[in-house]
Amino acid sequence: MDKQSKSTTQKSKALAKKPRSYPIAERGITNTRQFADLMSALMTDLICGAIAPEVANATCNASGKLLKAVELQYKYGKQEADGSRILELVRPAA
């Protein structure tokens, strides 16, 4: 019984560390450099025990979907006047 409570205490202390990935995520991801920084910090946080594995898993799943949306935007998106591309997911009602 003593070992189990000690393990739980160590886990709580590890999760109490301030994650490096939170400030990056709060600023938002708008380019590949920020994306790489977030994923790098996320890996470090996970290895150090600063975030729960469930949070890292959810972040990775959301990141994959973000990358897929960007891929579809470049593949099927309409060229805008400023050079950017936009993909309308739903056509406006006529």
N, C-alpha and C positions, 0 to 999 in steps of 0.2 A: 504494500500500500504506500509505503514511504517513497519508493522509486517512482510510482505513477505520479504523485503530486509534485515531485521534483522535476520530472519531465515536463509536466504541464506548466510549471513556473518558468522553466528555461524557454519553452515555446512562447510564452507570453512576453518575456523579456526580449526575445528576438523580434517579435512582431511589433514591439514598441519602438524600434529604430525608425528614424525618419527616412522614408523611401526617396531615392533620388529621382524616380520616374514621375512622381506626382507633380512637381513644378513644371516639368516638360509637358505633361499631358494637359495641365491647366492652361498653359499658353496656347495650346492647339497645335495641330499638325497641318502644315500647309505646303511642305516641300519634303523631298527625300532625305535631306540632311536631318531635319527634325524627326522624321520617322525612324531613321537609323539611330539617332540619339536616344529616342524613347525606348526602342527595342533593346538597345545595349544597356541602358539603365534598368530596364525591367528584368533582364537576365541577371544583372548584378544584385538587384533587390531580392530576387527569388533565391539565388544561391546563398546570400547572406541571411535569409530569413526575415527580411524587412517587410515582405508582403506575403499574404496567404497564397498558396498554389491556385486556389479557385479564382482569385483576382487576376493572377497572371494568365490563367487559361482563358478567362473571359476577354481579357485585353488582346490576347493573340487571336482569338476567334473574330473579334471586331476588326482587328487590323487586317486580317485576311479578306474580310468583306469590303473594307475600304480600298484595298489594293485592287480587288476585282472591279469595283465601281470606277476607279480611275482607268483601268484597262478598257472597260467598255466605253468610257467617255472618249478616249483617244481613238478607239476602233470605229465607233459608230456616231460620235458626236458631231454636231454642226459647227463649222468654223464661225467664230464671232469676228466682228470688225477689229477688235483689239488683238487678234491672234490667238486668243484662248479658244478652247472647245467646250461645248456644252451639250449634254445629252438630256433631252426631255424624257422623263420616265413615264409620264402620262400625258396624253394629248388633251389640250383644253377642249371643253365642249363647244360645239359650233353654234 
